[in-house]
Amino acid sequence: MSDDPSAPAAGRLRPPSLGLLLAEARSLFELNASVLLSPVLMQAPKGDGHPVLVLPGLLASDLSTLLLRRYLKHLGYQANAWELGRNTGGVYRMRAQLRERLTGIHGATGSKVSLIGWSLGGIYARDLALHMPDMVRSVITMGSPFAGDITATNARKIYEVLSGEQLRDVKLEDLQALSGDLPVPTTSIFSRTDGIVNWRTCLLRPSPTAENIEVHLASHVGLGVNPAVLWAVADRLAQPEGQFRQFDRSGPFAIAYAPPVIAD
């Protein structure tokens, strides 16, 4: 299949190669880079104090999003963990608990909540925004496979065993809704070198309130600790409520961002 994102799809997508999967070990270097570059990261736009809910990926817990949440707290946000233990999957099974968590944060703060979802957590975030838009300010996903052939992932079998949900049984209307336009500003951050999900499944249709941000050489496991990703997340969250501008790829991590990608 061509790497040209404007080329038509030819059959089903494949999960990332074994080489990319093994290369996920580089996430440790991404973490170290963020620690070393923390003085630069703290120069990101400051927050306005609004609440943010961070949702982890499959098999991950709140520990995986600790660095991201601490970073956002330093920038002035009310960064909330999901507090639902280890994420063993289940978009349908987890709906009620996630809606309760979002409702609790919204009720306690009186403000709309920005949602940040890593991998499977991003699918949860998009689902929440579709069904509870009055409580959601914006959605940022990181390596989340919500578009096209969502079976093109190396985590499929693990998800199905742990969640009890078969990807082939996902309702068509839910697939179409999750991959379509959301009623709130939306950003999808992804990498072509993702070793877990096929990067094409992370592409949303750009619009005046939606965008894709590609980060060169980022790993799937490292997306939540990658310095260029952290900077992009901070920049997106800093936008005033009800306003949206496309991401400016200049700044200290400009070399890490690819030109805008257009979904099929």
N, C-alpha and C positions, 0 to 999 in steps of 0.2 A: 504494500500500500504506500502511496506517495505521502511524503511529509508535508505536502502542500495542503494547508487546512481548508483551502477553497475547493479542493478536488472532491468530486462526489464519492460517497462511501461505496466500497465494493465488497459486499457481503458483510459477515460478522467481523467484529474487531477481535484482535488477539490480546491476551494479557501481555504485560512487558516480558522481555526475554529473561532468561536465567542470568545472563551477565548483569543486566540492570538490577535484578533482584539481589544478587550477591553484592552489588556496589552500594546497597543501602547502608552498609557499615560506615560509610563516610559521614553519616549523620553526626558522629562524634566530633568530627572536624568542624561541622557547622555550629555545633554547640560551643566549642572552644572559640570559634571566630566571634560569636556574639559576646562572649565574656571579654575577649580582648578588645572588642570594638564598643564596649558599653559606653565610654565617654561620647562617642559619635552618636550612638543610638539615642542618648538622652537629649540630643539636640533636635529631636523630632518635635512636631507641633504638640503643644500641651492640650490636654483634654478639658472638657467643660464640666466634668463630674458626673456625666450621665452613666447609668448602669450598663454593664456589659456581661453577657453570659457566655462562657467558653465551654464548648462541648468537645470531648475527646473522641479519638478514633476507636476502631474496633480493637478489643482486648486491652485498651488503655484506660487509665484512671485519671483522677485529678492531678496526680503527681506528674503526668506527662505535660500538663499545661501550666505547671507552676511557674516556670520562667516567664512565659508569656503573660500570665496574670500579674506577676510581680512588676514586670515592665510597664504594663498598663496602669497599675496602681501608682507607680512613680510618676507617670505622666498625668495623673489626676483623675483617672476613671474609677468607678466602683466596679472592680473586676470580680465577678462571681464564678465559683466553681459549679459544676453541675450537681455534685453531691449525691450521685446515684451509684457509687461504687465503680466496679470495673465494667466497661462497656462490652457486653456480650452480644450486642446486636438486637435487631428486631424493630424495624421502623414502625410496624403496626403494634407490636407488643409494648413499645416504650412510649407511645403517643400520650397516654393519659398522664403518666408521671412527668413527662417533659412539659406538658401543658400546665400541670399543677406548679411545676418549678418556675416557669415563666410568669404565671399569674401571681405567684408569691412575690417575686422580685418587683414586678410592676406595681403591685399593691403596696409594698413596703416603701417604694421610692416615689411613687406618683409620677414616674417618667417612663417613656418608651425605652425599651431595652434593645441594644445592639447585640446581635448574635454572631459569634465566631465559631465555626465548626471545622474541625480537622477531620478529613476523610469522611467516615461514616457520620461523624458529628455534624458535618456540613449538610448532609441529607436531612438529618433531624432539623437543622436550622431552617432549611428551605421549607420543610413541611410545616414547621411552626409559623413561618411568615405567611404561608398560603392560607392557613386556617385561623390565625390570630393576628392579622395585620395591624389592628388598632393598638396592640401592645409592643409592636416591633418597630424599631427606628431604622435599622439597616441590617444587612446580612453579608458576612464575609466568609467564604469557604476556602479551604486549603486542601488541594488534592482530593476533592470530593467528586465521585463518579455518579453524576445525576443525569447525564445526557446520553442519548444514543444507546449503544449496547452496554448496559451496566454490568453484564456478565464478564466483561473483559478486564478481570482483576485476578491477581494471584491470591486474593483472600476469599474467593467465592466459597470454597468448600468449608473453610473455617466459619464463615458467617452463617452458612446454612445449618451446620451442625450445632453451633452454639445458640443461634436464635430460634431454630425450628422453622424458619421461613425460607422457602425456596424462591430464588430470584425469578425463576420461570413463572411463578404464580403471582407475581406482582400485578396488580390491576392496571390495565392499559390506561385508564383515566388518571391514575396516580402517576404513572410514568410520564404522561404528557404534561400533567400539571407541574411536576417537579422539574422538568426540563424546560418549561416555558418561562414567560415573564413573571416576575414576582411583583406584588403591589408596593414594594419598598425598594430603596436603592440597594444594589447588589454588586458585589465584587467576587470574582472567582480567581484565586491564585493557584497556579499549577506549574509543573515542570515537565518538559519532554523527556527528562531522564528519570522520571518517577519509576521505581521498580515494583510498585504494588498495583497501581491502576493505570490503564491506558490513558494517556493525557487527553486524548480526544473526548473522553467521556466527562471531562471537567469543563468543557467549553459551553458558555452560555451565549445567547444571541445578544450582541451589543446593542444598546439603545441609549437614549438620553439619560437613563438612570441605571445602566448596567454595563459592566466591563469585564474583560479578562486581563489578568496580569501574569505574564510568563516570566519565571525566574530561571535564569540559566543554571544548569548543573545541580540544582537542588535535588535532594532525595525526598522520598515520600515521608520517611520517618523523621527527617530533619526539618520539614517545613515549619513546624511550630517553634523551632529554635534558630532558624536561618536568619542572619542579620538583615539581609535584603527583604525577607518576608516580614520581619518584625517592623522594619521601617515603613513598608507599604501598609501594613495593618494600622499603624499609628496615624499615618497620613489620611487614610480613609475614614477612620473614626473621628478625626478632628473636624470634619465637615459640619457646618451648622445644620441643625435639624431641618428637614424639608428642602435642603439644597444638595446639589450633586454636581461635581465637576470630574471630568476624566482624569485619571492618574497622570501626574507629571513625572516622566521618567528621568528627570535630571536629579541632581543632588548627590550625596556622598556614595550612593550605591548604584549610580546610573549604569555602570558597566554590567551589572547583574541582570538588568531587565531587557527582554527582547522587545522589538516593535510590537504594536498591537496585533492580536490574532483575531481573525474573523471566523466564527463558527460556520459550519456548512449550512 
